[in-house]
């Protein structure tokens, strides 16, 4: 009897710990998978290491989100796609609505992906409102998370991007110890 009570308590504690996990924040490594691009290729945070990455979760019904993506595309163009990458993850729309908007935004020079109704891309971020933005530094770690913001935050966001771009990019390959010369 004691053993079964302990087992039940252990399972309950594990379940509670899983439910109480915090939203990823500054310093954390973000979930890698951000969906598929228009050509069906995986969009991975890890493949963008060395760049500043802005991940913006958006939906068709979010007016600010729809204004924000063209602004972020212009920012990416201004700073250079080799330094700044913007990924817009459609969240909370059906696939046909997403495809329609992607078609209308065909000239928007950002990566657009779709989060299926199960929310497997957004779930780890524990999104509780839109717009929702994650800024990732050149080192591949989350630098900042913004949720439910508006135009009044634009200067802060632009300043944060400039600060992140000013940081040195990590080495392309991990440093290795020099091999001693043989005598």
PyMOL commands that set and color helices and strands:
alter all, ss='L'
color gray80, all
select helices_A, chain A and resi 2-19+45-48+63-79+95-104+123-125+151-166
alter helices_A, ss='H'
color red, helices_A
select strands_A, chain A and resi 33-36+42-44+52-58+84-90+111-114+132-136+142-147
alter strands_A, ss='S'
color yellow, strands_A
deselect
rebuild
show_as cartoon
